[in-house]
Amino acid sequence: MTFEEQNYSQCFAAEEKQAHDSQAFQFESNKHLDATAEELIRSTSHIKRFVERWQADPNFQEQMALNPSKTVSHYGLNIDPEEIEPLWDRGDGEKLDEAASVSESVKRWEEALKFDPVQSVKAVMTIVKDPRYHAWRERQIARTASQFLPSFQGQIAHAPVCFELSKGCSGGCWFCGISAPRLDDIFYYTPENAKLWRNVLEVMKEMLGPVAGAGFCYWATDPMDNPDYEKYCSDFHDILGIFPQTTTALPLRNVERTRSFLKLSQEKGCLLNRFSIISLKMLDQVHEAFSADELAFVKLVLQNKESKIPKANAGRARKRQQGKDENGLPEQGTIACVTGFLFNMVERSVKLISPCNADERWPLGYIVYDEGTFSNADDLKVLLERMISNQMPLSIQPSDVIRFRRDLQYESLPDGFRLSTRIKKFNFRNDLYFKELGEVIQQGDKTVEALVSLFESFGVSSARTFDTLNLMFERGILDNEPEPKSMK
């Protein structure tokens, strides 16, 4: 008998090339750069700015084709266009083929691109105090591995926790993948709120361990809507040891505040923040307000309509597209990047969530497994323990109703069965036991206890059936979606 897990990697080579990290949040290291690496990145800041302009602005590309020197001068780019010709000839900033003709400037840019500050914070993700959360997170990652293209799956942080420090967002982006409501209230840093905030962080540290430091402080919010955001981030750093990464669409609301925040962030060891660029006009303004050196460690997420980066098919973008031709919709069906706890500090609420492709059941691109409210640290401990106990068993339970995930296509085989998505397939073959087991599970109406008893009557040991079901459980094959409140 065999169990085989296969990716359709070759089939999607072309599609993966078009997958982006435009919405998927990636953790960045809070480890301070050594002087050599910092100098390398800063020395290529004008090339970075060139690539941003090239990717965002088709008119810029046309101007470069007509008069490269005049164009880079007009945009204040301190670069020699001939030295970086392989970049603007290709225009994508991707890794270049090794060649003797490649200039020193391009070689330095290539070296800067190789710098990957992700690993040290990813290492924190492995230091999980509660084995139940660790196993649950691994199952969610296994599930999404058969739902998202490998290139996109690899960019999802599956962060353990995030915090909304306001209720709603003033940005109002039409493409918002989580349909952020209008800004309605703010969690100000009052003495009472500051105490609650620090207590919440202590609870997360106590319950999850160091992994809690891999969280961040925004979701369906913009960090800059909260005038006390810097204080919250500093507390986060004090208690959890990491200064959280920030993404904002409002860097221009108060340029001096943004500039000071970037300085604070880097002083605390956060190596990368992000600005969401929603129009070419905004790109012009950002490039005018901040020098290339100031933005050396700031990723510009190019959301303007001229950019070729697709919007995730979730939230408002998905709703806007409904009823239209869906053939051109991107494969990326979520911007969600948390597999853990979503807090709203205004409402004192917590949801247990994980990414999925947006659909009618989960239009915002994430599953809500559980939710509740709290008033203080003691309440929160009780709430989180209930969520963990109820939603994160280490193995299947006798009373669980066993069925396959609804997005998996079931196929009966002569010697077993196959489950597949367009990304991956799971083969259970070379044993008639698999064939019978698959058919029973596909019916979706039996508990573990009933299923084990049924196969025992045919001479299959309970241990074997439990082992097989737990294998499916660990691989994220079995359905455990709750019904959204609106469907109950």
C-alpha positions in Angstrom: 0.0 0.0 0.0 1.2 3.5 -0.7 0.4 7.1 0.0 1.9 9.6 -2.4 1.7 13.4 -2.5 2.5 15.1 -5.8 2.8 18.8 -6.8 1.9 19.8 -10.4 5.0 22.0 -10.3 5.9 21.7 -14.0 2.4 22.5 -15.1 2.5 25.8 -13.4 6.0 27.0 -14.2 4.7 29.8 -16.3 2.0 30.8 -13.8 4.4 30.8 -10.9 6.6 33.4 -12.7 3.6 35.8 -12.5 2.9 35.1 -8.8 3.8 38.1 -6.7 4.5 39.1 -3.1 2.5 42.3 -3.6 -0.1 41.4 -1.0 1.4 38.6 0.9 3.2 39.8 4.0 6.7 38.4 4.5 8.5 38.6 7.8 11.7 40.5 7.8 14.6 40.0 10.2 15.1 42.3 13.2 18.7 41.5 13.2 20.9 44.6 12.7 22.8 44.7 9.4 26.5 44.6 9.3 28.2 47.7 7.9 29.1 46.0 4.6 25.6 44.8 3.8 24.1 48.1 4.8 26.5 50.0 2.5 25.7 47.6 -0.3 21.9 48.1 0.0 22.2 51.9 0.3 24.6 52.1 -2.6 22.0 50.6 -4.9 19.1 52.7 -3.6 18.9 54.6 -6.9 18.8 51.4 -8.9 16.0 50.3 -6.6 14.1 53.5 -7.3 14.7 53.0 -11.0 13.2 49.5 -10.9 10.2 50.8 -8.9 9.5 53.5 -11.5 10.0 51.0 -14.4 7.5 48.5 -12.9 4.9 51.1 -12.1 4.9 53.4 -15.0 4.6 52.4 -18.7 5.3 56.0 -19.8 8.6 55.8 -18.0 9.5 52.8 -20.1 8.6 54.6 -23.3 10.8 57.6 -22.2 13.7 55.3 -21.5 13.5 53.8 -24.9 13.6 57.3 -26.5 16.2 59.1 -24.4 17.7 57.2 -21.4 20.0 59.9 -20.1 17.4 62.7 -20.2 14.8 60.4 -18.6 17.0 59.4 -15.6 18.0 63.0 -15.1 14.4 64.2 -15.2 13.4 61.7 -12.5 16.4 62.6 -10.3 18.0 59.1 -10.6 21.7 59.2 -9.9 22.6 56.3 -12.2 24.2 55.8 -15.6 21.6 54.2 -17.8 24.2 52.5 -19.9 25.6 50.8 -16.8 22.2 49.3 -15.9 21.0 48.6 -19.4 20.4 44.9 -18.7 17.9 46.0 -16.1 15.9 48.4 -18.2 16.3 46.2 -21.2 14.6 43.4 -19.1 12.8 45.8 -16.8 12.0 43.4 -14.1 14.9 43.4 -11.7 15.1 39.6 -11.9 18.4 37.7 -11.5 20.5 38.2 -14.6 22.6 35.7 -16.4 26.2 35.8 -15.5 28.2 37.6 -18.1 31.5 39.4 -18.3 29.7 42.4 -19.9 27.5 43.0 -16.8 28.5 46.3 -15.2 29.7 46.7 -11.6 26.5 48.6 -10.8 24.3 45.7 -11.9 26.5 43.2 -10.0 26.0 45.2 -6.9 22.3 45.3 -7.5 22.3 41.6 -7.9 24.2 41.2 -4.6 21.7 43.5 -2.9 18.8 41.4 -4.1 20.4 38.3 -2.7 20.3 39.8 0.8 17.5 37.9 2.6 16.7 39.2 6.0 13.8 36.8 6.5 15.5 33.8 8.1 16.2 35.1 11.6 12.5 35.9 12.2 11.4 32.7 10.5 13.6 31.0 13.0 11.4 32.5 15.8 8.5 30.7 14.1 9.9 27.4 15.1 10.1 28.3 18.8 6.5 27.5 19.8 5.6 26.9 23.5 2.3 25.1 22.9 2.5 21.9 20.9 -1.2 22.1 20.0 -0.8 25.5 18.3 2.4 24.2 16.5 0.6 21.1 15.2 -2.5 23.1 14.1 -0.4 25.7 12.3 1.5 22.9 10.5 -1.8 21.4 9.4 -3.0 24.7 8.0 0.2 25.1 6.1 -0.2 21.6 4.7 -3.8 22.5 3.6 -2.8 25.7 1.9 0.1 23.9 0.1 -2.6 22.2 -2.0 -4.6 25.4 -2.5 -2.0 28.0 -3.5 0.7 28.0 -6.2 4.0 27.0 -4.6 5.5 30.4 -5.3 2.7 32.2 -3.5 2.5 29.6 -0.7 6.2 30.2 0.0 5.5 33.9 0.6 2.8 33.5 3.2 4.2 33.9 6.6 1.4 32.1 8.5 2.1 34.6 11.3 0.9 33.6 14.8 -0.9 36.8 15.7 -1.8 40.3 14.5 -3.4 43.3 16.2 -5.8 45.9 14.9 -5.2 49.2 16.8 -8.3 50.9 15.3 -11.7 49.9 14.0 -11.7 50.3 10.3 -9.4 52.1 7.9 -9.3 55.6 6.4 -7.6 54.3 3.2 -10.7 53.1 1.4 -8.7 51.2 -1.3 -11.1 49.8 -3.9 -9.1 46.6 -4.1 -8.8 45.8 -0.4 -8.6 42.1 -0.1 -10.1 42.0 3.4 -12.8 44.7 2.7 -11.6 47.0 5.5 -14.6 49.1 6.8 -14.4 52.9 7.1 -12.4 54.2 10.1 -14.8 54.3 13.1 -12.7 54.2 16.3 -9.1 54.3 17.5 -7.4 52.5 20.3 -5.6 55.4 21.9 -2.6 54.9 24.2 -4.4 56.0 27.3 -3.1 54.7 30.7 -5.9 52.1 30.7 -5.3 51.0 27.1 -1.6 50.9 27.5 -1.9 48.6 30.5 -4.3 46.3 28.7 -2.0 46.3 25.6 1.1 45.3 27.6 -0.9 42.6 29.5 -2.2 41.2 26.2 1.3 41.0 24.8 2.5 39.2 28.0 -0.4 36.7 27.7 0.6 35.9 24.1 4.2 35.5 25.2 3.2 33.2 28.0 0.9 31.1 25.9 2.8 30.9 22.6 6.3 31.6 23.6 8.9 33.4 21.3 6.8 32.8 18.2 4.5 35.6 19.4 7.2 38.1 18.4 6.7 37.2 14.8 3.3 39.0 14.8 2.5 42.6 13.6 0.1 45.4 14.4 -2.3 45.9 11.5 -4.9 44.0 9.5 -8.0 45.7 8.1 -6.4 48.9 9.4 -3.8 51.4 8.4 -1.1 51.8 11.1 -0.9 55.5 10.5 -4.5 56.0 11.5 -3.5 55.5 15.1 -1.5 58.5 16.4 0.1 56.3 19.0 1.2 53.5 16.7 4.9 54.1 17.5 4.2 53.6 21.3 2.5 50.3 20.6 5.3 49.0 18.4 7.8 50.0 21.1 5.9 48.0 23.7 5.8 45.1 21.3 9.6 45.3 21.0 10.1 45.6 24.7 8.0 42.6 25.6 8.3 40.3 22.6 11.8 41.2 21.5 11.1 42.2 17.9 10.0 45.5 16.4 7.1 44.6 14.1 7.1 45.2 10.4 4.7 47.9 9.1 2.8 48.3 5.9 1.0 51.6 5.3 -0.9 53.3 2.5 -0.6 56.7 4.3 3.1 57.5 4.4 2.3 61.0 3.0 -0.3 62.0 5.6 2.5 63.3 7.9 5.9 62.9 6.1 7.9 63.9 9.2 6.1 61.4 11.3 6.8 58.7 8.7 10.4 59.7 8.5 10.8 59.5 12.2 9.0 56.2 12.3 11.3 54.7 9.7 14.3 55.9 11.8 12.8 54.4 15.0 12.1 51.1 13.2 15.6 50.7 11.9 17.1 51.7 15.3 15.1 48.9 16.8 16.3 46.4 14.2 13.4 46.2 11.8 15.0 46.0 8.3 12.0 46.3 6.1 8.8 48.3 6.0 6.4 48.8 3.1 4.4 51.6 1.5 1.4 50.7 -0.6 1.4 52.8 -3.7 -2.1 53.3 -5.0 -1.5 55.7 -7.9 1.3 57.1 -10.0 0.6 60.4 -8.5 1.3 58.9 -5.1 4.5 57.3 -6.4 5.6 60.8 -7.6 4.9 62.3 -4.2 6.7 59.5 -2.3 9.8 59.8 -4.5 9.7 63.5 -4.0 9.2 63.4 -0.2 11.7 60.7 0.6 15.2 60.3 -0.8 16.3 57.1 -2.4 18.6 56.5 0.7 15.6 57.0 3.1 13.7 54.3 1.2 16.5 51.9 0.8 14.9 49.6 3.4 11.3 50.3 2.4 9.5 48.1 -0.2 7.1 49.9 -2.4 4.1 47.7 -3.1 2.9 48.9 -6.5 -0.9 48.8 -6.4 -1.5 51.6 -9.0 -3.7 50.6 -12.0 -0.8 50.9 -14.4 1.3 48.3 -12.6 1.1 44.8 -13.9 0.9 43.4 -10.4 -2.6 41.7 -10.1 -4.9 42.4 -7.2 -5.8 39.4 -5.1 -9.2 37.9 -5.9 -10.6 38.6 -2.5 -12.6 41.1 -0.5 -13.6 44.3 -2.4 -11.6 43.3 -5.5 -13.5 40.0 -5.8 -16.9 41.7 -5.2 -16.1 44.3 -7.8 -15.3 41.5 -10.3 -18.4 39.4 -9.7 -20.7 39.2 -12.7 -17.8 40.0 -15.1 -15.6 37.7 -17.1 -13.6 35.8 -14.5 -11.1 34.2 -16.9 -8.6 37.0 -16.2 -8.8 36.7 -12.4 -5.5 36.1 -10.6 -4.8 32.7 -9.0 -4.0 34.5 -5.7 -7.3 34.4 -3.8 -6.2 36.0 -0.5 -4.0 38.6 1.1 -4.3 36.9 4.4 -1.1 35.9 6.0 -2.0 34.9 9.6 -2.5 31.4 10.8 -3.3 32.2 14.4 -5.0 35.0 16.4 -6.5 38.2 15.0 -7.1 40.8 17.7 -9.1 44.0 17.5 -8.1 46.1 20.5 -10.9 48.6 20.2 -13.5 45.8 20.4 -11.4 43.6 22.6 -12.1 40.7 20.3 -10.1 37.7 19.0 -10.6 35.5 16.0 -8.7 32.3 15.2 -8.0 32.5 11.5 -6.1 31.0 8.6 -5.7 31.8 4.9 -7.8 30.3 2.1 -8.9 31.1 -1.4 -11.8 33.6 -1.2 -15.2 32.2 -2.1 -18.9 32.7 -1.1 -18.3 31.1 2.3 -15.1 33.0 3.1 -15.2 36.1 0.9 -12.3 37.8 2.7 -9.8 35.0 2.0 -9.5 33.5 5.4 -11.3 30.9 7.5 -12.6 32.0 10.9 -12.4 28.9 13.2 -13.4 30.6 16.4 -14.0 34.0 18.0 -14.7 35.7 21.3 -14.2 38.8 23.4 -12.3 39.6 26.5 -12.1 42.5 29.0 -8.8 41.8 30.7 -5.8 39.5 30.7 -7.5 36.8 32.8 -10.4 36.7 30.4 -8.1 36.5 27.5 -6.2 33.5 29.0 -9.5 31.6 29.4 -10.6 32.5 25.9 -7.4 31.5 24.2 -7.2 28.3 26.1 -10.8 27.4 25.1 -9.9 28.1 21.4 -6.8 26.0 21.6 -8.5 23.2 23.4 -11.5 23.1 21.0 -9.8 23.9 17.7 -6.3 22.4 18.0 -6.5 18.7 18.9 -3.2 16.8 18.4 -5.1 13.9 16.7 -8.6 13.0 15.4 -11.3 12.5 18.1 -13.8 9.6 18.1 -16.7 12.0 17.8 -15.3 13.8 14.8 -17.4 13.5 11.6 -14.9 12.5 8.9 -15.2 14.0 5.4 -12.7 15.3 2.8 -12.2 19.0 2.2 -14.8 20.5 0.0 -12.2 21.8 -2.5 -10.7 18.4 -3.1 -11.8 16.4 -6.1 -12.4 12.7 -5.2 -11.6 10.0 -7.7 -12.1 6.3 -7.1 -9.3 4.1 -8.5 -9.2 0.3 -8.9 -6.7 0.0 -6.1 -7.5 3.0 -4.0 -8.5 6.6 -4.5 -7.1 10.0 -5.4 -7.8 13.5 -4.1 -6.7 16.5 -6.1 -6.7 20.2 -6.6 -5.2 22.0 -9.5 -2.0 22.4 -7.4 -1.5 19.0 -5.9 -2.8 15.4 -5.8 -2.8 12.8 -3.0 -2.8 9.1 -4.0 -3.8 6.4 -1.7 -3.2 3.2 -3.7 -2.1 -0.4 -3.9 -4.6 -1.7 -1.3 -8.3 -2.4 -1.6 -8.6 -1.1 2.0 -7.9 2.4 0.7 -10.6 2.0 -2.0 -13.2 1.1 0.6 -12.0 3.7 3.1 -12.1 6.5 0.5 -15.7 5.6 -0.5 -16.9 5.7 3.1 -15.2 9.0 3.9 -16.5 10.5 0.6 -20.0 10.0 1.9 -19.2 12.3 4.8 -21.6 11.0 7.3 -19.7 8.9 9.7 -17.8 9.7 12.9 -14.3 8.3 13.6 -15.8 5.9 16.0 -18.4 4.6 13.6 -15.8 4.3 10.8 -13.3 2.4 12.9 -16.1 0.1 14.1 -17.2 -0.5 10.5 -13.7 -1.5 9.3 -13.1 -3.6 12.4 -16.1 -5.7 11.3 -14.2 -6.4 8.1 -11.0 -7.4 10.0 -9.2 -4.1 9.8 -7.6 -3.2 13.1 -8.7 0.0 14.8 -5.0 1.0 15.1 -4.6 0.8 11.3 -7.7 2.9 10.6 -6.8 5.5 13.3 -3.3 5.7 11.8 -4.6 6.3 8.3 -7.1 8.9 9.4 -4.5 10.7 11.4 -2.2 10.8 8.4 -5.0 12.5 6.4 -5.5 14.8 9.4 -1.9 15.9 9.5 -1.8 16.4 5.8 -4.7 18.9 6.0 -6.9 16.6 3.8 -9.9 16.3 6.1 -12.5 19.0 6.4 -12.6 21.0 9.6 -14.2 24.2 8.4 -16.8 25.7 10.6 -19.8 27.4 9.1 -19.7 31.2 9.0 -22.2 32.8 11.3 -24.1 34.1 8.4 -24.7 30.5 7.1 -25.9 29.1 10.5 
